[in-house]
């Protein structure tokens, strides 16, 4: 009986299979949600965005119009009248 593959060998085999499918690995760094102060920083940034949104009525009207346009487009697609 052949020796069991190590975890490194299994990982290498899996990565080779994924590459053969035309995929490639990428590394993405994201904020550590467990870090001290993370929630407070999120709240601080959200407050800034909220204040900016409230101060810009044109932005809210634009977003409402865009949402309505998307809604109309999706309804047309569902009715079979899509582009």
PATORBA-634469 format. One record per atom (N, C-alpha, C): x, y, z; residue number from 1; residue in one letter. Coordinates in nm, 4 decimals, m for minus. Last residue first. Example, Ala and Ser with C-alpha at 12.3 -4.5 7.8 and 13.67 -1.06 7.14 Angstrom:
residues 2
<r><xx>1.2850</xx><yy>m0.2250</yy><zz>0.7080</zz><resi>2</resi><resn>S</resn></r>
<r><xx>1.3670</xx><yy>m0.1060</yy><zz>0.7140</zz><resi>2</resi><resn>S</resn></r>
<r><xx>1.2900</xx><yy>0.0030</yy><zz>0.7870</zz><resi>2</resi><resn>S</resn></r>
<r><xx>1.3190</xx><yy>m0.5690</yy><zz>0.7800</zz><resi>1</resi><resn>A</resn></r>
<r><xx>1.2300</xx><yy>m0.4500</yy><zz>0.7800</zz><resi>1</resi><resn>A</resn></r>
<r><xx>1.3200</xx><yy>m0.3300</yy><zz>0.7800</zz><resi>1</resi><resn>A</resn></r>
end
This chain:
residues 83
<r><xx>m3.3621</xx><yy>4.3306</yy><zz>m2.3711</zz><resi>83</resi><resn>X</resn></r>
<r><xx>m3.2770</xx><yy>4.3661</yy><zz>m2.4842</zz><resi>83</resi><resn>X</resn></r>
<r><xx>m3.1935</xx><yy>4.2479</yy><zz>m2.5252</zz><resi>83</resi><resn>X</resn></r>
<r><xx>m3.6907</xx><yy>4.1937</yy><zz>m2.2899</zz><resi>82</resi><resn>X</resn></r>
<r><xx>m3.5537</xx><yy>4.2401</yy><zz>m2.2646</zz><resi>82</resi><resn>X</resn></r>
<r><xx>m3.4772</xx><yy>4.2681</yy><zz>m2.3908</zz><resi>82</resi><resn>X</resn></r>
<r><xx>m3.9455</xx><yy>4.1085</yy><zz>m2.2544</zz><resi>81</resi><resn>X</resn></r>
<r><xx>m3.9230</xx><yy>4.2221</yy><zz>m2.3439</zz><resi>81</resi><resn>X</resn></r>
<r><xx>m3.7829</xx><yy>4.2785</yy><zz>m2.3286</zz><resi>81</resi><resn>X</resn></r>
<r><xx>m4.0268</xx><yy>3.9224</yy><zz>m2.0720</zz><resi>80</resi><resn>X</resn></r>
<r><xx>m3.9818</xx><yy>3.8760</yy><zz>m2.2029</zz><resi>80</resi><resn>X</resn></r>
<r><xx>m3.9577</xx><yy>3.9868</yy><zz>m2.3028</zz><resi>80</resi><resn>X</resn></r>
<r><xx>m4.0780</xx><yy>3.9955</yy><zz>m1.8212</zz><resi>79</resi><resn>X</resn></r>
<r><xx>m4.1942</xx><yy>3.9884</yy><zz>m1.9100</zz><resi>79</resi><resn>X</resn></r>
<r><xx>m4.1558</xx><yy>3.9434</yy><zz>m2.0499</zz><resi>79</resi><resn>X</resn></r>
<r><xx>m3.8237</xx><yy>4.0108</yy><zz>m1.7181</zz><resi>78</resi><resn>X</resn></r>
<r><xx>m3.9105</xx><yy>3.9040</yy><zz>m1.6700</zz><resi>78</resi><resn>X</resn></r>
<r><xx>m4.0331</xx><yy>3.8865</yy><zz>m1.7595</zz><resi>78</resi><resn>X</resn></r>
<r><xx>m3.7392</xx><yy>4.2448</yy><zz>m1.8513</zz><resi>77</resi><resn>X</resn></r>
<r><xx>m3.6731</xx><yy>4.1166</yy><zz>m1.8782</zz><resi>77</resi><resn>X</resn></r>
<r><xx>m3.7621</xx><yy>3.9998</yy><zz>m1.8365</zz><resi>77</resi><resn>X</resn></r>
<r><xx>m3.9102</xx><yy>4.4304</yy><zz>m1.7333</zz><resi>76</resi><resn>X</resn></r>
<r><xx>m3.9176</xx><yy>4.4081</yy><zz>m1.8772</zz><resi>76</resi><resn>X</resn></r>
<r><xx>m3.8517</xx><yy>4.2741</yy><zz>m1.9138</zz><resi>76</resi><resn>X</resn></r>
<r><xx>m3.8165</xx><yy>4.4166</yy><zz>m1.4692</zz><resi>75</resi><resn>X</resn></r>
<r><xx>m3.9554</xx><yy>4.3806</yy><zz>m1.4984</zz><resi>75</resi><resn>X</resn></r>
<r><xx>m3.9723</xx><yy>4.3512</yy><zz>m1.6467</zz><resi>75</resi><resn>X</resn></r>
<r><xx>m3.5582</xx><yy>4.5150</yy><zz>m1.5075</zz><resi>74</resi><resn>X</resn></r>
<r><xx>m3.5781</xx><yy>4.3773</yy><zz>m1.4632</zz><resi>74</resi><resn>X</resn></r>
<r><xx>m3.7196</xx><yy>4.3298</yy><zz>m1.4897</zz><resi>74</resi><resn>X</resn></r>
<r><xx>m3.6192</xx><yy>4.7797</yy><zz>m1.5861</zz><resi>73</resi><resn>X</resn></r>
<r><xx>m3.5448</xx><yy>4.6918</yy><zz>m1.6762</zz><resi>73</resi><resn>X</resn></r>
<r><xx>m3.5654</xx><yy>4.5452</yy><zz>m1.6377</zz><resi>73</resi><resn>X</resn></r>
<r><xx>m3.7443</xx><yy>4.8778</yy><zz>m1.3559</zz><resi>72</resi><resn>X</resn></r>
<r><xx>m3.8176</xx><yy>4.8722</yy><zz>m1.4825</zz><resi>72</resi><resn>X</resn></r>
<r><xx>m3.7508</xx><yy>4.7763</yy><zz>m1.5800</zz><resi>72</resi><resn>X</resn></r>
<r><xx>m3.5258</xx><yy>4.8574</yy><zz>m1.1761</zz><resi>71</resi><resn>X</resn></r>
<r><xx>m3.6503</xx><yy>4.7852</yy><zz>m1.1506</zz><resi>71</resi><resn>X</resn></r>
<r><xx>m3.7310</xx><yy>4.7690</yy><zz>m1.2799</zz><resi>71</resi><resn>X</resn></r>
<r><xx>m3.3501</xx><yy>5.0392</yy><zz>m1.2918</zz><resi>70</resi><resn>X</resn></r>
<r><xx>m3.3131</xx><yy>4.8988</yy><zz>m1.2830</zz><resi>70</resi><resn>X</resn></r>
<r><xx>m3.4365</xx><yy>4.8125</yy><zz>m1.2613</zz><resi>70</resi><resn>X</resn></r>
<r><xx>m3.4991</xx><yy>5.2728</yy><zz>m1.2544</zz><resi>69</resi><resn>X</resn></r>
<r><xx>m3.4626</xx><yy>5.2304</yy><zz>m1.3894</zz><resi>69</resi><resn>X</resn></r>
<r><xx>m3.4262</xx><yy>5.0826</yy><zz>m1.3913</zz><resi>69</resi><resn>X</resn></r>
<r><xx>m3.5065</xx><yy>5.2814</yy><zz>m0.9761</zz><resi>68</resi><resn>X</resn></r>
<r><xx>m3.6320</xx><yy>5.2686</yy><zz>m1.0508</zz><resi>68</resi><resn>X</resn></r>
<r><xx>m3.6048</xx><yy>5.2194</yy><zz>m1.1926</zz><resi>68</resi><resn>X</resn></r>
<r><xx>m3.2344</xx><yy>5.3167</yy><zz>m0.9233</zz><resi>67</resi><resn>X</resn></r>
<r><xx>m3.3025</xx><yy>5.1979</yy><zz>m0.8726</zz><resi>67</resi><resn>X</resn></r>
<r><xx>m3.4332</xx><yy>5.1747</yy><zz>m0.9480</zz><resi>67</resi><resn>X</resn></r>
<r><xx>m3.1942</xx><yy>5.5659</yy><zz>m1.0446</zz><resi>66</resi><resn>X</resn></r>
<r><xx>m3.1206</xx><yy>5.4489</yy><zz>m1.0930</zz><resi>66</resi><resn>X</resn></r>
<r><xx>m3.1883</xx><yy>5.3203</yy><zz>m1.0477</zz><resi>66</resi><resn>X</resn></r>
<r><xx>m3.3601</xx><yy>5.7254</yy><zz>m0.8856</zz><resi>65</resi><resn>X</resn></r>
<r><xx>m3.3886</xx><yy>5.7121</yy><zz>m1.0289</zz><resi>65</resi><resn>X</resn></r>
<r><xx>m3.3174</xx><yy>5.5899</yy><zz>m1.0866</zz><resi>65</resi><resn>X</resn></r>
<r><xx>m3.2286</xx><yy>5.6988</yy><zz>m0.6390</zz><resi>64</resi><resn>X</resn></r>
<r><xx>m3.3677</xx><yy>5.6556</yy><zz>m0.6527</zz><resi>64</resi><resn>X</resn></r>
<r><xx>m3.4035</xx><yy>5.6340</yy><zz>m0.7989</zz><resi>64</resi><resn>X</resn></r>
<r><xx>m2.9814</xx><yy>5.8146</yy><zz>m0.7050</zz><resi>63</resi><resn>X</resn></r>
<r><xx>m2.9875</xx><yy>5.6742</yy><zz>m0.6645</zz><resi>63</resi><resn>X</resn></r>
<r><xx>m3.1297</xx><yy>5.6189</yy><zz>m0.6764</zz><resi>63</resi><resn>X</resn></r>
<r><xx>m3.0651</xx><yy>6.0782</yy><zz>m0.7628</zz><resi>62</resi><resn>X</resn></r>
<r><xx>m2.9981</xx><yy>5.9977</yy><zz>m0.8648</zz><resi>62</resi><resn>X</resn></r>
<r><xx>m3.0085</xx><yy>5.8492</yy><zz>m0.8314</zz><resi>62</resi><resn>X</resn></r>
<r><xx>m3.1626</xx><yy>6.1539</yy><zz>m0.5114</zz><resi>61</resi><resn>X</resn></r>
<r><xx>m3.2543</xx><yy>6.1510</yy><zz>m0.6265</zz><resi>61</resi><resn>X</resn></r>
<r><xx>m3.1956</xx><yy>6.0661</yy><zz>m0.7389</zz><resi>61</resi><resn>X</resn></r>
<r><xx>m2.9227</xx><yy>6.1382</yy><zz>m0.3668</zz><resi>60</resi><resn>X</resn></r>
<r><xx>m3.0343</xx><yy>6.0513</yy><zz>m0.3312</zz><resi>60</resi><resn>X</resn></r>
<r><xx>m3.1348</xx><yy>6.0422</yy><zz>m0.4462</zz><resi>60</resi><resn>X</resn></r>
<r><xx>m2.7742</xx><yy>6.3384</yy><zz>m0.4982</zz><resi>59</resi><resn>X</resn></r>
<r><xx>m2.7260</xx><yy>6.2004</yy><zz>m0.4959</zz><resi>59</resi><resn>X</resn></r>
<r><xx>m2.8411</xx><yy>6.1056</yy><zz>m0.4657</zz><resi>59</resi><resn>X</resn></r>
<r><xx>m2.9187</xx><yy>6.5685</yy><zz>m0.4438</zz><resi>58</resi><resn>X</resn></r>
<r><xx>m2.9083</xx><yy>6.5221</yy><zz>m0.5821</zz><resi>58</resi><resn>X</resn></r>
<r><xx>m2.8637</xx><yy>6.3769</yy><zz>m0.5874</zz><resi>58</resi><resn>X</resn></r>
<r><xx>m2.8774</xx><yy>6.6081</yy><zz>m0.1717</zz><resi>57</resi><resn>X</resn></r>
<r><xx>m3.0090</xx><yy>6.5638</yy><zz>m0.2185</zz><resi>57</resi><resn>X</resn></r>
<r><xx>m3.0057</xx><yy>6.5115</yy><zz>m0.3608</zz><resi>57</resi><resn>X</resn></r>
<r><xx>m2.6408</xx><yy>6.5784</yy><zz>0.0351</zz><resi>56</resi><resn>X</resn></r>
<r><xx>m2.6444</xx><yy>6.5799</yy><zz>m0.1116</zz><resi>56</resi><resn>X</resn></r>
<r><xx>m2.7765</xx><yy>6.5220</yy><zz>m0.1620</zz><resi>56</resi><resn>X</resn></r>
<r><xx>m2.6451</xx><yy>6.5431</yy><zz>0.3041</zz><resi>55</resi><resn>X</resn></r>
<r><xx>m2.6140</xx><yy>6.6777</yy><zz>0.2552</zz><resi>55</resi><resn>X</resn></r>
<r><xx>m2.6291</xx><yy>6.6900</yy><zz>0.1047</zz><resi>55</resi><resn>X</resn></r>
<r><xx>m2.6830</xx><yy>6.2727</yy><zz>0.3338</zz><resi>54</resi><resn>X</resn></r>
<r><xx>m2.7903</xx><yy>6.3630</yy><zz>0.3767</zz><resi>54</resi><resn>X</resn></r>
<r><xx>m2.7694</xx><yy>6.5043</yy><zz>0.3218</zz><resi>54</resi><resn>X</resn></r>
<r><xx>m2.4338</xx><yy>6.1797</yy><zz>0.2443</zz><resi>53</resi><resn>X</resn></r>
<r><xx>m2.5559</xx><yy>6.1454</yy><zz>0.1706</zz><resi>53</resi><resn>X</resn></r>
<r><xx>m2.6694</xx><yy>6.2404</yy><zz>0.2056</zz><resi>53</resi><resn>X</resn></r>
<r><xx>m2.2651</xx><yy>6.2778</yy><zz>0.4439</zz><resi>52</resi><resn>X</resn></r>
<r><xx>m2.2461</xx><yy>6.3215</yy><zz>0.3047</zz><resi>52</resi><resn>X</resn></r>
<r><xx>m2.3720</xx><yy>6.2944</yy><zz>0.2227</zz><resi>52</resi><resn>X</resn></r>
<r><xx>m2.3622</xx><yy>6.1369</yy><zz>0.6646</zz><resi>51</resi><resn>X</resn></r>
<r><xx>m2.3687</xx><yy>6.2839</yy><zz>0.6631</zz><resi>51</resi><resn>X</resn></r>
<r><xx>m2.3549</xx><yy>6.3371</yy><zz>0.5211</zz><resi>51</resi><resn>X</resn></r>
<r><xx>m2.3010</xx><yy>5.8760</yy><zz>0.5842</zz><resi>50</resi><resn>X</resn></r>
<r><xx>m2.4394</xx><yy>5.9156</yy><zz>0.6092</zz><resi>50</resi><resn>X</resn></r>
<r><xx>m2.4549</xx><yy>6.0669</yy><zz>0.6032</zz><resi>50</resi><resn>X</resn></r>
<r><xx>m2.0216</xx><yy>5.8874</yy><zz>0.5755</zz><resi>49</resi><resn>X</resn></r>
<r><xx>m2.0966</xx><yy>5.8605</yy><zz>0.4523</zz><resi>49</resi><resn>X</resn></r>
<r><xx>m2.2413</xx><yy>5.9051</yy><zz>0.4691</zz><resi>49</resi><resn>X</resn></r>
<r><xx>m1.9712</xx><yy>5.9338</yy><zz>0.8491</zz><resi>48</resi><resn>X</resn></r>
<r><xx>m1.9235</xx><yy>6.0283</yy><zz>0.7481</zz><resi>48</resi><resn>X</resn></r>
<r><xx>m2.0024</xx><yy>6.0116</yy><zz>0.6179</zz><resi>48</resi><resn>X</resn></r>
<r><xx>m2.0799</xx><yy>5.7036</yy><zz>0.9625</zz><resi>47</resi><resn>X</resn></r>
<r><xx>m2.1364</xx><yy>5.8341</yy><zz>0.9971</zz><resi>47</resi><resn>X</resn></r>
<r><xx>m2.0950</xx><yy>5.9405</yy><zz>0.8955</zz><resi>47</resi><resn>X</resn></r>
<r><xx>m1.9085</xx><yy>5.5098</yy><zz>0.8581</zz><resi>46</resi><resn>X</resn></r>
<r><xx>m2.0501</xx><yy>5.5072</yy><zz>0.8199</zz><resi>46</resi><resn>X</resn></r>
<r><xx>m2.1162</xx><yy>5.6419</yy><zz>0.8500</zz><resi>46</resi><resn>X</resn></r>
<r><xx>m1.6715</xx><yy>5.5765</yy><zz>0.9917</zz><resi>45</resi><resn>X</resn></r>
<r><xx>m1.6791</xx><yy>5.5925</yy><zz>0.8462</zz><resi>45</resi><resn>X</resn></r>
<r><xx>m1.8242</xx><yy>5.5933</yy><zz>0.7979</zz><resi>45</resi><resn>X</resn></r>
<r><xx>m1.7493</xx><yy>5.5153</yy><zz>1.2571</zz><resi>44</resi><resn>X</resn></r>
<r><xx>m1.7011</xx><yy>5.6487</yy><zz>1.2211</zz><resi>44</resi><resn>X</resn></r>
<r><xx>m1.7147</xx><yy>5.6740</yy><zz>1.0716</zz><resi>44</resi><resn>X</resn></r>
<r><xx>m1.8114</xx><yy>5.2430</yy><zz>1.2391</zz><resi>43</resi><resn>X</resn></r>
<r><xx>m1.9162</xx><yy>5.3379</yy><zz>1.2763</zz><resi>43</resi><resn>X</resn></r>
<r><xx>m1.8764</xx><yy>5.4799</yy><zz>1.2374</zz><resi>43</resi><resn>X</resn></r>
<r><xx>m1.5567</xx><yy>5.1442</yy><zz>1.1775</zz><resi>42</resi><resn>X</resn></r>
<r><xx>m1.6684</xx><yy>5.1243</yy><zz>1.0841</zz><resi>42</resi><resn>X</resn></r>
<r><xx>m1.7789</xx><yy>5.2251</yy><zz>1.1117</zz><resi>42</resi><resn>X</resn></r>
<r><xx>m1.4228</xx><yy>5.2154</yy><zz>1.4115</zz><resi>41</resi><resn>X</resn></r>
<r><xx>m1.3816</xx><yy>5.2755</yy><zz>1.2846</zz><resi>41</resi><resn>X</resn></r>
<r><xx>m1.4909</xx><yy>5.2601</yy><zz>1.1789</zz><resi>41</resi><resn>X</resn></r>
<r><xx>m1.5582</xx><yy>5.0513</yy><zz>1.5946</zz><resi>40</resi><resn>X</resn></r>
<r><xx>m1.5637</xx><yy>5.1968</yy><zz>1.6106</zz><resi>40</resi><resn>X</resn></r>
<r><xx>m1.5247</xx><yy>5.2679</yy><zz>1.4809</zz><resi>40</resi><resn>X</resn></r>
<r><xx>m1.4844</xx><yy>4.7992</yy><zz>1.5025</zz><resi>39</resi><resn>X</resn></r>
<r><xx>m1.6260</xx><yy>4.8390</yy><zz>1.5012</zz><resi>39</resi><resn>X</resn></r>
<r><xx>m1.6396</xx><yy>4.9908</yy><zz>1.5115</zz><resi>39</resi><resn>X</resn></r>
<r><xx>m1.2001</xx><yy>4.8119</yy><zz>1.5473</zz><resi>38</resi><resn>X</resn></r>
<r><xx>m1.2574</xx><yy>4.7901</yy><zz>1.4138</zz><resi>38</resi><resn>X</resn></r>
<r><xx>m1.4017</xx><yy>4.8407</yy><zz>1.4072</zz><resi>38</resi><resn>X</resn></r>
<r><xx>m1.0886</xx><yy>4.8294</yy><zz>1.7992</zz><resi>37</resi><resn>X</resn></r>
<r><xx>m1.1231</xx><yy>4.9539</yy><zz>1.7316</zz><resi>37</resi><resn>X</resn></r>
<r><xx>m1.1885</xx><yy>4.9366</yy><zz>1.5956</zz><resi>37</resi><resn>X</resn></r>
<r><xx>m0.8919</xx><yy>4.5394</yy><zz>1.7695</zz><resi>36</resi><resn>X</resn></r>
<r><xx>m0.9470</xx><yy>4.6433</yy><zz>1.8571</zz><resi>36</resi><resn>X</resn></r>
<r><xx>m0.9745</xx><yy>4.7706</yy><zz>1.7761</zz><resi>36</resi><resn>X</resn></r>
<r><xx>m0.9923</xx><yy>4.3011</yy><zz>1.5204</zz><resi>35</resi><resn>X</resn></r>
<r><xx>m0.8944</xx><yy>4.3970</yy><zz>1.5723</zz><resi>35</resi><resn>X</resn></r>
<r><xx>m0.9621</xx><yy>4.4988</yy><zz>1.6639</zz><resi>35</resi><resn>X</resn></r>
<r><xx>m1.1638</xx><yy>4.1391</yy><zz>1.3922</zz><resi>34</resi><resn>X</resn></r>
<r><xx>m1.1448</xx><yy>4.1132</yy><zz>1.5358</zz><resi>34</resi><resn>X</resn></r>
<r><xx>m1.0509</xx><yy>4.2147</yy><zz>1.6003</zz><resi>34</resi><resn>X</resn></r>
<r><xx>m1.1545</xx><yy>4.1952</yy><zz>1.1280</zz><resi>33</resi><resn>X</resn></r>
<r><xx>m1.2752</xx><yy>4.2368</yy><zz>1.1994</zz><resi>33</resi><resn>X</resn></r>
<r><xx>m1.2648</xx><yy>4.2136</yy><zz>1.3497</zz><resi>33</resi><resn>X</resn></r>
<r><xx>m0.8979</xx><yy>4.3103</yy><zz>0.9551</zz><resi>32</resi><resn>X</resn></r>
<r><xx>m0.9231</xx><yy>4.2113</yy><zz>1.0596</zz><resi>32</resi><resn>X</resn></r>
<r><xx>m1.0401</xx><yy>4.2598</yy><zz>1.1434</zz><resi>32</resi><resn>X</resn></r>
<r><xx>m0.9477</xx><yy>4.3804</yy><zz>0.6072</zz><resi>31</resi><resn>X</resn></r>
<r><xx>m0.9335</xx><yy>4.4253</yy><zz>0.7462</zz><resi>31</resi><resn>X</resn></r>
<r><xx>m0.9677</xx><yy>4.3123</yy><zz>0.8438</zz><resi>31</resi><resn>X</resn></r>
<r><xx>m0.7731</xx><yy>4.1647</yy><zz>0.3753</zz><resi>30</resi><resn>X</resn></r>
<r><xx>m0.8931</xx><yy>4.2354</yy><zz>0.4201</zz><resi>30</resi><resn>X</resn></r>
<r><xx>m0.8729</xx><yy>4.2804</yy><zz>0.5647</zz><resi>30</resi><resn>X</resn></r>
<r><xx>m0.5954</xx><yy>4.0760</yy><zz>0.0935</zz><resi>29</resi><resn>X</resn></r>
<r><xx>m0.5859</xx><yy>4.1167</yy><zz>0.2327</zz><resi>29</resi><resn>X</resn></r>
<r><xx>m0.7089</xx><yy>4.1991</yy><zz>0.2676</zz><resi>29</resi><resn>X</resn></r>
<r><xx>m0.5754</xx><yy>3.8074</yy><zz>m0.1165</zz><resi>28</resi><resn>X</resn></r>
<r><xx>m0.6507</xx><yy>3.9291</yy><zz>m0.0877</zz><resi>28</resi><resn>X</resn></r>
<r><xx>m0.6387</xx><yy>3.9572</yy><zz>0.0618</zz><resi>28</resi><resn>X</resn></r>
<r><xx>m0.4049</xx><yy>3.6491</yy><zz>m0.3696</zz><resi>27</resi><resn>X</resn></r>
<r><xx>m0.4081</xx><yy>3.6736</yy><zz>m0.2259</zz><resi>27</resi><resn>X</resn></r>
<r><xx>m0.4762</xx><yy>3.8071</yy><zz>m0.2029</zz><resi>27</resi><resn>X</resn></r>
<r><xx>m0.4898</xx><yy>3.3980</yy><zz>m0.6075</zz><resi>26</resi><resn>X</resn></r>
<r><xx>m0.4656</xx><yy>3.5377</yy><zz>m0.5729</zz><resi>26</resi><resn>X</resn></r>
<r><xx>m0.4715</xx><yy>3.5499</yy><zz>m0.4208</zz><resi>26</resi><resn>X</resn></r>
<r><xx>m0.4206</xx><yy>3.1413</yy><zz>m0.8455</zz><resi>25</resi><resn>X</resn></r>
<r><xx>m0.4416</xx><yy>3.1865</yy><zz>m0.7077</zz><resi>25</resi><resn>X</resn></r>
<r><xx>m0.4139</xx><yy>3.3358</yy><zz>m0.6942</zz><resi>25</resi><resn>X</resn></r>
<r><xx>m0.6146</xx><yy>3.0844</yy><zz>m1.1398</zz><resi>24</resi><resn>X</resn></r>
<r><xx>m0.4870</xx><yy>3.1163</yy><zz>m1.0769</zz><resi>24</resi><resn>X</resn></r>
<r><xx>m0.5135</xx><yy>3.1666</yy><zz>m0.9363</zz><resi>24</resi><resn>X</resn></r>
<r><xx>m0.7523</xx><yy>2.8542</yy><zz>m1.3817</zz><resi>23</resi><resn>X</resn></r>
<r><xx>m0.7628</xx><yy>2.9448</yy><zz>m1.2675</zz><resi>23</resi><resn>X</resn></r>
<r><xx>m0.6239</xx><yy>2.9756</yy><zz>m1.2134</zz><resi>23</resi><resn>X</resn></r>
<r><xx>m0.7588</xx><yy>2.6612</yy><zz>m1.5753</zz><resi>22</resi><resn>X</resn></r>
<r><xx>m0.7434</xx><yy>2.7997</yy><zz>m1.6183</zz><resi>22</resi><resn>X</resn></r>
<r><xx>m0.7558</xx><yy>2.9005</yy><zz>m1.5055</zz><resi>22</resi><resn>X</resn></r>
<r><xx>m0.7521</xx><yy>2.4085</yy><zz>m1.4920</zz><resi>21</resi><resn>X</resn></r>
<r><xx>m0.8846</xx><yy>2.4583</yy><zz>m1.5318</zz><resi>21</resi><resn>X</resn></r>
<r><xx>m0.8787</xx><yy>2.6052</yy><zz>m1.5742</zz><resi>21</resi><resn>X</resn></r>
<r><xx>m0.4979</xx><yy>2.3852</yy><zz>m1.4043</zz><resi>20</resi><resn>X</resn></r>
<r><xx>m0.5300</xx><yy>2.3166</yy><zz>m1.5293</zz><resi>20</resi><resn>X</resn></r>
<r><xx>m0.6667</xx><yy>2.3598</yy><zz>m1.5817</zz><resi>20</resi><resn>X</resn></r>
<r><xx>m0.5263</xx><yy>2.5105</yy><zz>m1.1586</zz><resi>19</resi><resn>X</resn></r>
<r><xx>m0.4510</xx><yy>2.5794</yy><zz>m1.2649</zz><resi>19</resi><resn>X</resn></r>
<r><xx>m0.4820</xx><yy>2.5175</yy><zz>m1.4006</zz><resi>19</resi><resn>X</resn></r>
<r><xx>m0.6642</xx><yy>2.3054</yy><zz>m1.0267</zz><resi>18</resi><resn>X</resn></r>
<r><xx>m0.7294</xx><yy>2.4342</yy><zz>m1.0492</zz><resi>18</resi><resn>X</resn></r>
<r><xx>m0.6587</xx><yy>2.5137</yy><zz>m1.1591</zz><resi>18</resi><resn>X</resn></r>
<r><xx>m0.4664</xx><yy>2.1082</yy><zz>m1.0209</zz><resi>17</resi><resn>X</resn></r>
<r><xx>m0.5933</xx><yy>2.0824</yy><zz>m1.0892</zz><resi>17</resi><resn>X</resn></r>
<r><xx>m0.6662</xx><yy>2.2129</yy><zz>m1.1202</zz><resi>17</resi><resn>X</resn></r>
<r><xx>m0.2746</xx><yy>2.2358</yy><zz>m0.8644</zz><resi>16</resi><resn>X</resn></r>
<r><xx>m0.2413</xx><yy>2.1997</yy><zz>m1.0029</zz><resi>16</resi><resn>X</resn></r>
<r><xx>m0.3686</xx><yy>2.1749</yy><zz>m1.0827</zz><resi>16</resi><resn>X</resn></r>
<r><xx>m0.4132</xx><yy>2.2496</yy><zz>m0.6230</zz><resi>15</resi><resn>X</resn></r>
<r><xx>m0.3765</xx><yy>2.3730</yy><zz>m0.6922</zz><resi>15</resi><resn>X</resn></r>
<r><xx>m0.3416</xx><yy>2.3457</yy><zz>m0.8382</zz><resi>15</resi><resn>X</resn></r>
<r><xx>m0.4290</xx><yy>1.9748</yy><zz>m0.5630</zz><resi>14</resi><resn>X</resn></r>
<r><xx>m0.5513</xx><yy>2.0534</yy><zz>m0.5822</zz><resi>14</resi><resn>X</resn></r>
<r><xx>m0.5215</xx><yy>2.1823</yy><zz>m0.6588</zz><resi>14</resi><resn>X</resn></r>
<r><xx>m0.1568</xx><yy>1.9127</yy><zz>m0.5333</zz><resi>13</resi><resn>X</resn></r>
<r><xx>m0.2366</xx><yy>1.8440</yy><zz>m0.6360</zz><resi>13</resi><resn>X</resn></r>
<r><xx>m0.3635</xx><yy>1.9246</yy><zz>m0.6675</zz><resi>13</resi><resn>X</resn></r>
<r><xx>m0.0903</xx><yy>2.0758</yy><zz>m0.3173</zz><resi>12</resi><resn>X</resn></r>
<r><xx>m0.0225</xx><yy>2.0949</yy><zz>m0.4457</zz><resi>12</resi><resn>X</resn></r>
<r><xx>m0.1021</xx><yy>2.0311</yy><zz>m0.5590</zz><resi>12</resi><resn>X</resn></r>
<r><xx>m0.2536</xx><yy>1.9588</yy><zz>m0.1206</zz><resi>11</resi><resn>X</resn></r>
<r><xx>m0.2737</xx><yy>2.0992</yy><zz>m0.1588</zz><resi>11</resi><resn>X</resn></r>
<r><xx>m0.2113</xx><yy>2.1250</yy><zz>m0.2960</zz><resi>11</resi><resn>X</resn></r>
<r><xx>m0.1370</xx><yy>1.7058</yy><zz>m0.1044</zz><resi>10</resi><resn>X</resn></r>
<r><xx>m0.2787</xx><yy>1.7186</yy><zz>m0.1437</zz><resi>10</resi><resn>X</resn></r>
<r><xx>m0.3081</xx><yy>1.8612</yy><zz>m0.1915</zz><resi>10</resi><resn>X</resn></r>
<r><xx>0.1176</xx><yy>1.7743</yy><zz>m0.0161</zz><resi>9</resi><resn>X</resn></r>
<r><xx>0.1025</xx><yy>1.7081</yy><zz>m0.1465</zz><resi>9</resi><resn>X</resn></r>
<r><xx>m0.0418</xx><yy>1.7201</yy><zz>m0.1960</zz><resi>9</resi><resn>X</resn></r>
<r><xx>0.0592</xx><yy>1.8811</yy><zz>0.2329</zz><resi>8</resi><resn>X</resn></r>
<r><xx>0.1244</xx><yy>1.9665</yy><zz>0.1325</zz><resi>8</resi><resn>X</resn></r>
<r><xx>0.1097</xx><yy>1.9061</yy><zz>m0.0071</zz><resi>8</resi><resn>X</resn></r>
<r><xx>m0.0397</xx><yy>1.6590</yy><zz>0.3651</zz><resi>7</resi><resn>X</resn></r>
<r><xx>m0.1318</xx><yy>1.7694</yy><zz>0.3348</zz><resi>7</resi><resn>X</resn></r>
<r><xx>m0.0719</xx><yy>1.8617</yy><zz>0.2294</zz><resi>7</resi><resn>X</resn></r>
<r><xx>0.0865</xx><yy>1.3605</yy><zz>0.2026</zz><resi>6</resi><resn>X</resn></r>
<r><xx>0.0900</xx><yy>1.4636</yy><zz>0.3061</zz><resi>6</resi><resn>X</resn></r>
<r><xx>m0.0084</xx><yy>1.5742</yy><zz>0.2688</zz><resi>6</resi><resn>X</resn></r>
<r><xx>m0.0660</xx><yy>1.0514</yy><zz>0.1237</zz><resi>5</resi><resn>X</resn></r>
<r><xx>m0.0133</xx><yy>1.1815</yy><zz>0.0804</zz><resi>5</resi><resn>X</resn></r>
<r><xx>m0.0141</xx><yy>1.2789</yy><zz>0.1978</zz><resi>5</resi><resn>X</resn></r>
<r><xx>0.0403</xx><yy>0.7409</yy><zz>0.2582</zz><resi>4</resi><resn>X</resn></r>
<r><xx>m0.0620</xx><yy>0.8454</yy><zz>0.2462</zz><resi>4</resi><resn>X</resn></r>
<r><xx>0.0043</xx><yy>0.9767</yy><zz>0.2064</zz><resi>4</resi><resn>X</resn></r>
<r><xx>0.2266</xx><yy>0.5041</yy><zz>0.0634</zz><resi>3</resi><resn>X</resn></r>
<r><xx>0.2125</xx><yy>0.5910</yy><zz>0.1808</zz><resi>3</resi><resn>X</resn></r>
<r><xx>0.1081</xx><yy>0.6990</yy><zz>0.1542</zz><resi>3</resi><resn>X</resn></r>
<r><xx>0.0621</xx><yy>0.2214</yy><zz>m0.0918</zz><resi>2</resi><resn>X</resn></r>
<r><xx>0.1466</xx><yy>0.3411</yy><zz>m0.0989</zz><resi>2</resi><resn>X</resn></r>
<r><xx>0.1257</xx><yy>0.4266</yy><zz>0.0255</zz><resi>2</resi><resn>X</resn></r>
<r><xx>0.0848</xx><yy>m0.1178</yy><zz>0.0000</zz><resi>1</resi><resn>X</resn></r>
<r><xx>0.0000</xx><yy>0.0000</yy><zz>0.0000</zz><resi>1</resi><resn>X</resn></r>
<r><xx>0.0895</xx><yy>0.1244</yy><zz>0.0000</zz><resi>1</resi><resn>X</resn></r>
end
